[in-house]
Amino acid sequence: MLVLSLLLQAAQPTTPLPTLNELQFEECLTLARTDPPSAIMDATMWARQDGGFLAKACHGLALGNDFRFAEAAPLFIEAAKGADAKQDDRSARFWAQAGNAYIAADMATDALGALDNALKSTVPTNAERADIEIDR
């Protein structure tokens, strides 16, 4: 019986399975890269169905891939604030994406604010911090 218990424990995944929101986020990101207009529609509906900050981030990416940078930036900011509230490590990325969208929209002052917030967030890697510093 002890052997069976140990085998069952060993068979348990060490990393948690992704949530439905995480899976939908990955699907939305893929669609945003290949078909931005469809991703914009999907992300809008997902956000209305309480998709949270992940829906906002995907919506922003889809808008950015559709060259609608001024519209994308506020969505990235909403995503970053949502990620900050959940202490999600992706908040720095979302702040940086907002900064980049503002740069592309020729809104330098707004870009600085977003990039400063990215640097205040927990940045997962030194490479990301370096990229944010360069953008700033």
Secondary structure, DSSP 8 states (H G I E B T S, - for coil): -HHHHHHHHHHS-SS----HHHHHHHHHHHHHHH-HHHHHHHHHHHHHTT-HHHHHHHHHHHHHHTT-HHHHHHHHHHHHHHHHHTT-TTHHHHHHHHHHHHHHTT-HHHHHHHHHHHHHS--S-HHHHHHHHHH-
